[in-house]
């Protein structure tokens, strides 16, 4: 929680987010904070993926079991390679569907926190097409976890106001990019097995 116990709210242009706002949010993440931000579907609850304590904090806010893997947002193939073993098949799918609603499950590289992989040795990565989500990851320079910003069993939020209604002052910062459209989640494809296994059918049809 922020010093003083209040969640900071920054309004951003969803199509061209202000660099100062992204920098402030990235700074909060770098210090172990939790930041809510818009994606192409719902608002996400973000933490720096390499900070295990911050990841656990997101799990606690959501009431999410820590034995369940969490997906990562990256800003491109190079960042995906920093946390996962990117195969030729993965590169082809990234070239075709990124940025977009396709999450690829790959072998995790050493150093990815167990809170992210849940002991599976794998990690899911995605490049969001939303300028705020993508810009935040780029500003941080590291992957960001981004489960939907709702407690377990509640509807995913499509506005900053809904995020605040759920979590009150428990967050460090909220980037308010206006209403998001909702819709289908990302398709999740496991490339660690042969043939690849569809774990979740979402917006991308393969």
C-alpha positions as CSV (number, residue, x, y, z in Angstrom):
1,X,0.0,0.0,0.0
2,X,1.2,3.5,-0.7
3,X,2.5,5.6,2.2
4,X,-0.5,7.3,3.7
5,X,-2.8,4.4,2.7
6,X,-4.4,6.0,-0.4
7,X,-4.5,4.6,-3.9
8,X,-3.1,7.1,-6.5
9,X,-5.4,7.5,-9.5
10,X,-3.8,8.8,-12.8
11,X,-5.9,9.4,-15.9
12,X,-4.3,8.4,-19.1
13,X,-5.1,8.7,-22.8
14,X,-5.9,5.0,-23.7
15,X,-4.7,5.4,-27.3
16,X,-1.5,7.4,-26.5
17,X,-0.7,7.2,-22.7
18,X,1.4,9.9,-21.2
19,X,5.0,9.0,-20.6
20,X,4.9,10.5,-17.1
21,X,2.0,8.4,-16.0
22,X,3.6,5.2,-17.4
23,X,6.8,6.1,-15.6
24,X,5.0,6.7,-12.3
25,X,3.3,3.3,-12.6
26,X,6.5,1.6,-13.5
27,X,8.2,3.1,-10.5
28,X,5.5,1.8,-8.3
29,X,5.9,-1.7,-9.8
30,X,9.7,-1.5,-9.3
31,X,9.2,-0.8,-5.6
32,X,7.0,-3.9,-5.2
33,X,3.7,-2.1,-5.7
34,X,0.4,-3.3,-7.3
35,X,-0.9,-1.3,-10.2
36,X,-4.3,-1.7,-12.0
37,X,-4.4,-0.7,-15.7
38,X,-6.6,-1.2,-18.8
39,X,-6.1,-4.0,-21.3
40,X,-7.9,-4.7,-24.5
41,X,-10.6,-6.6,-22.6
42,X,-10.7,-5.8,-18.8
43,X,-8.6,-4.0,-16.3
44,X,-5.6,-6.0,-15.0
45,X,-3.9,-6.2,-11.6
46,X,-0.2,-5.8,-12.3
47,X,3.0,-6.6,-10.4
48,X,6.6,-6.9,-11.5
49,X,6.9,-10.6,-12.3
50,X,10.4,-10.9,-10.9
51,X,9.4,-9.7,-7.4
52,X,8.0,-12.7,-5.7
53,X,6.5,-10.7,-2.8
54,X,4.6,-8.4,-5.2
55,X,3.2,-11.5,-7.0
56,X,2.1,-13.0,-3.7
57,X,0.4,-9.6,-2.9
58,X,-1.7,-9.9,-6.1
59,X,-2.7,-13.4,-5.2
60,X,-3.8,-12.3,-1.7
61,X,-5.8,-9.4,-3.1
62,X,-7.6,-11.7,-5.6
63,X,-7.9,-14.6,-3.1
64,X,-6.2,-16.7,-5.8
65,X,-4.5,-20.0,-5.0
66,X,-0.7,-19.7,-5.2
67,X,-0.5,-23.2,-6.7
68,X,-1.9,-21.8,-10.0
69,X,0.4,-20.3,-12.6
70,X,0.1,-16.7,-13.7
71,X,0.5,-15.3,-17.2
72,X,3.0,-12.6,-18.0
73,X,2.7,-9.5,-20.3
74,X,5.9,-8.7,-22.3
75,X,6.7,-5.9,-24.7
76,X,8.1,-8.1,-27.5
77,X,9.9,-11.3,-28.4
78,X,13.2,-10.3,-26.7
79,X,11.5,-9.8,-23.4
80,X,9.7,-13.1,-23.8
81,X,13.1,-14.7,-24.3
82,X,14.3,-13.3,-21.0
83,X,11.9,-15.5,-19.1
84,X,11.1,-18.4,-21.5
85,X,12.7,-20.7,-24.0
86,X,11.2,-19.4,-27.3
87,X,11.1,-22.1,-29.9
88,X,10.8,-21.7,-33.7
89,X,7.2,-22.7,-33.5
90,X,6.6,-20.0,-30.8
91,X,8.3,-17.4,-33.0
92,X,6.1,-18.2,-35.9
93,X,2.9,-17.8,-33.8
94,X,4.2,-14.6,-32.2
95,X,4.9,-13.2,-35.7
96,X,1.4,-14.1,-36.8
97,X,-0.7,-13.2,-33.7
98,X,1.3,-10.6,-31.6
99,X,0.3,-8.1,-30.4
100,X,-2.9,-9.9,-29.7
101,X,-4.9,-12.3,-27.6
102,X,-2.7,-15.3,-27.7
103,X,-0.8,-16.5,-24.7
104,X,1.9,-19.1,-25.3
105,X,3.1,-21.5,-22.6
106,X,6.8,-22.2,-22.8
107,X,9.6,-23.6,-20.7
108,X,10.6,-21.1,-18.1
109,X,14.2,-19.9,-17.8
110,X,16.0,-20.2,-14.4
111,X,15.3,-17.3,-12.2
112,X,11.5,-17.0,-12.9
113,X,9.9,-17.0,-9.4
114,X,8.1,-20.1,-8.4
115,X,5.1,-17.9,-7.6
116,X,4.8,-17.3,-11.3
117,X,5.3,-20.9,-12.5
118,X,3.6,-22.6,-9.5
119,X,6.3,-25.2,-9.7
120,X,5.4,-26.3,-13.3
121,X,8.7,-25.1,-14.9
122,X,6.6,-23.3,-17.5
123,X,5.5,-19.7,-18.1
124,X,2.8,-18.1,-20.2
125,X,3.7,-15.0,-22.2
126,X,1.6,-12.5,-24.2
127,X,2.1,-9.2,-26.0
128,X,-1.0,-7.0,-25.4
129,X,-2.2,-4.7,-28.2
130,X,-3.5,-2.1,-25.7
131,X,-1.2,1.0,-25.6
132,X,-1.4,1.4,-21.9
133,X,-0.7,-2.2,-21.0
134,X,2.1,-2.5,-23.6
135,X,3.5,0.9,-22.6
136,X,3.6,0.0,-18.9
137,X,5.6,-3.2,-19.6
138,X,8.0,-1.2,-21.8
139,X,8.4,1.5,-19.1
140,X,9.2,-1.1,-16.5
141,X,11.5,-3.0,-18.8
142,X,10.5,-6.3,-17.4
143,X,7.5,-8.7,-17.6
144,X,4.4,-7.8,-15.6
145,X,1.8,-10.3,-14.3
146,X,-1.7,-9.1,-15.1
147,X,-4.6,-11.2,-14.0
148,X,-8.0,-9.5,-14.2
149,X,-8.5,-6.9,-11.4
150,X,-11.3,-8.6,-9.5
151,X,-11.5,-10.8,-6.5
152,X,-12.1,-14.5,-7.2
153,X,-15.7,-15.2,-8.3
154,X,-16.5,-11.6,-9.1
155,X,-17.0,-10.0,-12.5
156,X,-13.8,-8.7,-14.2
157,X,-13.9,-4.8,-14.2
158,X,-14.1,-2.6,-17.3
159,X,-13.5,0.7,-15.5
160,X,-11.2,2.2,-13.0
161,X,-14.2,2.9,-10.8
162,X,-15.1,-0.8,-10.7
163,X,-11.5,-1.6,-9.7
164,X,-11.6,0.9,-6.8
165,X,-15.0,-0.5,-5.7
166,X,-13.3,-3.9,-5.4
167,X,-10.1,-3.0,-3.8
168,X,-10.5,0.5,-2.2
169,X,-7.2,1.8,-0.9
170,X,-5.4,-1.6,-1.1
171,X,-3.6,-0.7,-4.4
172,X,-0.7,1.6,-5.0
173,X,-1.9,3.1,-8.3
174,X,-4.6,2.9,-10.9
175,X,-4.1,4.0,-14.4
176,X,-7.6,5.2,-15.6
177,X,-7.8,4.8,-19.3
178,X,-11.6,4.9,-19.5
179,X,-13.9,2.0,-20.2
180,X,-12.6,-1.2,-21.7
181,X,-14.8,-3.4,-24.0
182,X,-14.6,-6.7,-22.1
183,X,-15.0,-9.7,-24.4
184,X,-13.2,-13.0,-24.6
185,X,-9.9,-13.6,-22.8
186,X,-6.7,-14.7,-24.6
187,X,-6.4,-18.1,-26.1
188,X,-3.8,-20.1,-24.2
189,X,-1.7,-22.6,-26.1
190,X,0.8,-24.9,-24.4
191,X,3.9,-25.4,-26.6
192,X,5.8,-27.5,-24.1
193,X,4.1,-30.7,-25.3
194,X,3.8,-32.3,-28.7
195,X,1.4,-31.8,-30.3
196,X,0.6,-28.3,-28.7
197,X,-2.3,-28.4,-26.3
198,X,-5.1,-25.8,-26.3
199,X,-5.6,-24.9,-22.6
200,X,-8.2,-22.2,-23.2
201,X,-10.1,-21.2,-26.2
202,X,-10.3,-17.4,-26.3
203,X,-10.3,-14.6,-28.9
204,X,-7.7,-16.1,-31.2
205,X,-8.8,-19.1,-33.2
206,X,-5.9,-21.4,-34.2
